[in-house]
């Protein structure tokens, strides 16, 4: 029996081998579009009615071949042979229909690659909308049979926009049913039902109604919905003369019965029509029937029947290319081995079952992903088309304006110039705003030098370069002495003025590679790459001299400016900005503790003092009594000697 099934031809035509896999989830597995159903429904794609033709005999031959393309392939071959001698009298429309009939024969003969190439040429080159619609629907079906689901969905994208303009109802119905079948294949059951319902409400033919039944039941199973048995039986009645689709309808009904626990009813339904299904020669549906019968027999406790049907399903699995049937059959054999107590056979069967289930799962996910990929690509393409459409409209408008009034060129030029000027102006304004914002984020608003964040970034970058080149670097940190007293006695405006003069005094001492920034309050820092502590001490002395030269009296204030400096080098801190700042800070506070208005270079003793020494309150009091606190000079005195240094 198995050898007969493997070599059987339907009316002389060996059925194309269709690879198809399905999800084992009961809500989805029974709803996955069946590859063989696509091949069986392929006939609907070619229902291409012609208009009034010049040669009725040839038109009658085409109509007869179109009607018999699935039920009597031998007769179709004979009719195509007769048509070959009449091509010299055929119209372009007749030649197009004959061409599509030959493509269908190529597909059913297993020459899908040749058929795809021919259909692509028809789709690209045919000026007739009806021909392109038929070719696109047939191409989508063929791609789905070949499991090229992304290409199938792209073919649907080319076909569906043409559907509204199809006056041939039968051709339109067949195209929409192809879309429904492909959407079932990729798990979009709601879309499949929408197209099937649209065809069902438009007075379909008996053959199309048969296909609607198969697609609808498959989608209902995929969505996990129940349907009445009479709906399926009515679908079988409508499929009289279409045994393959009728077999699928019964299979969907049996799947629901099994899901509902009606094991006996499902087994009876499949068993009564098993011989009829085997007579179709479709390995896929034959394997599905045997696999389901094996499961049903196992549930009913009939081990002999379960073993027989599982072996029958596996025997034609390569030819059927049905992963779902293979998974079910291996699972049944695994359970049978367990019941027999044969652990070695059970382990072998389980391995085969696990491998088949994993491959099946991966295939299901890839098909679902295909829809998402193509949908995303379609959205992008639609946006590009819309953009091109808008550009074309603009070009057409310009052409009409040019043809009507030549003087409008001047107006157009003025508009373009104004637009370009506006764009340039706003680009300039935007650039200036960007530069301003960048400066605001990097610059201290009061002094115009780097703020703490930007100083740290510049110093860190320069320090990395120094470390790479093994160059020296120093960090100088200084704090204005008794600056709080200036704010308290002369006001914050005086303090702001002092900070600005300090920044102006130090800035000329800096090179382009140096970083000079205000760390906060009255605290400043300089990072000097390439210099050692000697150069840093000299620079600090120059800065101190410049501070002393600042004339506060000219601004109406009576105080002098001085600072305490701390110097740290990479010799002691390494090439770490954090360590440099910490050591410079310790040296600066050592300068303050040592009497202020001086420069200190960090040494290890300072770090030990900073960690162990805390100034006593009495020390702070003594420092105040020594006169460290700044005092304002007489408000009317202009003698510099009368001014008290801030030291």
Secondary structure by P-SEA (a helix, b strand, c coil): caaaaaacccccccccbbbbbbbcccccccccccaaaaaaaccccccccccccccaaaaaaaaaaaaaccccaaaaaaaaaaaccccccccaaaaaaaaaaaaaaaaaacaaaaaaaaaaaaaaccccaaaaaaaaaaaaaaaaaacaaaaaaaaaaacccccccccaaaaaaaaaaaaaaaaaaacaaaaaaaaaaaaaaccccaaaaaaaaaaaaaaaaaacbbbbaaaaaaaaaaacccaaaaaaaaaaaaaaaaaacaaaaaaaaaaaaaaaaaaaccaaaaaaaaaaaaaaaaaacaaaaaaaaaaaaaaaccccccaaaaaaaaaaaaaaaaaacaaaaaaaaaaaaaaaaaaaaaaaaaaaaaaaaaaaaaaaaaaaaaaaaaaaaaaaaaaaaaaccccaaaaaaaaaaaaaaaaaaaaaaaaaaaaaaaaaaccccccccccaaaaaaaaaaaaaaaaaabbbbbbbbbbbcaaaaaaaaccaaaaaaaaaaaaaaacccccccbbbbbccccbbbbbbccccaaaaaaaaaaaaaaaaacccccccccccccbbbbbbccccccccaaaaaaaaaaaaaaaaaacccbbbbbcaaaaaaaacccccaaaaaaaaaaccbbbbccccccccccccccc
